[in-house]
Amino acid sequence: MTKKIDRRSWLRSTALVTSSFALTPGLKAFATYDAAAPAPNFKAWDWERSVAARPDITKLKARLLANENPYGPSDKVRLAIMEAAGMGNRYGHTSAAKLIDMIAEKEGVTPEHIMLGPGSTDMLEKTAITHFVHGGNIVSADPAYMSLIKTAMAFKAEWKSVPLTKEWAHDLPAMEAAVDKNTKLVYVCNPNNPTGSLTETKALWDFCDRVADKAPVFVDEAYLEFLDKPEASSMVGLVKKGKNVIVARTFSKIHAMAGLRVGYIVSTPETLEKISSMVRGNMGMSITSLKGAMASMEDTTFQANSQKWTKETREYVCDELGKLGFDYVPSHTSFVLFPIAMEGAPFLEKMFDKGVGVRAFEIFDKQYCRVSMGKMKEMELFVDTLKQVLA
Ligand SMILES: Cc1ncc(COP(=O)(O)O)c(C=O)c1O
């Protein structure tokens, strides 16, 4: 299945977009990217103006709509930021270099393999800009996280979308078959957003290993740290082997720093040089966020708690959904997707009116709710409200 969008509609629609809401599954969604949807049968529901911009959004009792981490940032991050505020008159080059060193050490690569951005969105977009400046096609799953794909399409890239399998995994053979001589990038999101599903590590590794010889493979690992053994499922090892693979990570999820904007990519020095020949990496970073990220990396207790508490709330939600008869998608992330028997727009309005903010998508003609994990009290409120709304 291949879908295209013309540049004018894309540019018109991006005016509505903010990156924290930049998620759209392939076919239809009720999300910020509504008007920017590439699919002709995309059903728009104007999230930004109708819900996210409602004056009472700050009054939500449970804010479960953007996969934010409710537990942070950690106290150590807050302290580091306060201390760094007084250095706000200086560029953050030295701090950026220090954070890059720390990340390189953690990932087992040299600093030349790391590029920083204000959130991984910046890296997704810069990769798209630099790889699609002369067009080409992009291969990805459907539904997928659309940020990079949409920027690619703004540069007239053709999107070759491959539906996920029935088990919600990437259909790797079909994706490999879709790669051709015009493919400028393959995008994989693992675990995937909006489904929360995981593609088997060995199969993905072999896929990336083979396909990277034909086209660069971008692996978005925004939710990797919610796995029990994140390193075991990462594709960074392929970068170490010198493969043409780009791995993206973010401080927005496990580190609970979404509003502080820190992300990075790990790739070969050649690929990072290609990107920095056109756009500047590292430059968009604020000194406060850099210092905060360094403090967060050292706060392994906070990261472990984030993971543990998210798992607990996810298990609670899945249990409750199961009891209520919802056929939820087994999740490896900080959110859960499940089908609902109601149109997305009225569902969201009803939930919102009761103080619970969630997301709704229409994927292959079926309605779904995506709920992010908040604190346990928020999840209990979510379950109670869901029972009332869908009763
Ligand atoms: C899969 C995925 N990638 C990237 C991002 C962007 O995150 P950030 O720009 O906050 O690092 C998100 C945000 O929700 C995401 O879900």
The ligand as a Tripos MOL2 file, in Angstrom:
@<TRIPOS>MOLECULE
LIG
   16    16     1     0     0
SMALL
NO_CHARGES

@<TRIPOS>ATOM
      1 C1          8.0280    6.9380   18.8070 C.3       1 LIG1
      2 C2          8.3760    8.3370   19.1600 C.ar      1 LIG1
      3 N1          9.4740    8.8930   18.6470 N.ar      1 LIG1
      4 C3          9.8250   10.1320   18.9360 C.ar      1 LIG1
      5 C4          9.0520   10.9150   19.7720 C.ar      1 LIG1
      6 C5          9.4630   12.3190   19.9970 C.3       1 LIG1
      7 O1          9.8930   12.5120   21.2760 O.3       1 LIG1
      8 P1         10.7460   13.7750   21.7200 P.3       1 LIG1
      9 O2         10.7950   14.7410   20.5830 O.co2     1 LIG1
     10 O3         10.0270   14.3250   22.8900 O.co2     1 LIG1
     11 O4         12.0860   13.2410   22.0430 O.co2     1 LIG1
     12 C6          7.8910   10.3860   20.3430 C.ar      1 LIG1
     13 C7          7.0570   11.2000   21.2270 C.2       1 LIG1
     14 O5          6.0030   10.8410   21.6880 O.2       1 LIG1
     15 C8          7.5380    9.0540   20.0250 C.ar      1 LIG1
     16 O6          6.4260    8.5010   20.5050 O.3       1 LIG1
@<TRIPOS>BOND
     1     1     2 1
     2     2     3 ar
     3     2    15 ar
     4     3     4 ar
     5     4     5 ar
     6     5     6 1
     7     5    12 ar
     8     6     7 1
     9     7     8 1
    10     8     9 2
    11     8    10 1
    12     8    11 1
    13    12    13 1
    14    12    15 ar
    15    13    14 2
    16    15    16 1
@<TRIPOS>SUBSTRUCTURE
     1 LIG1         1 GROUP 0 **** ****
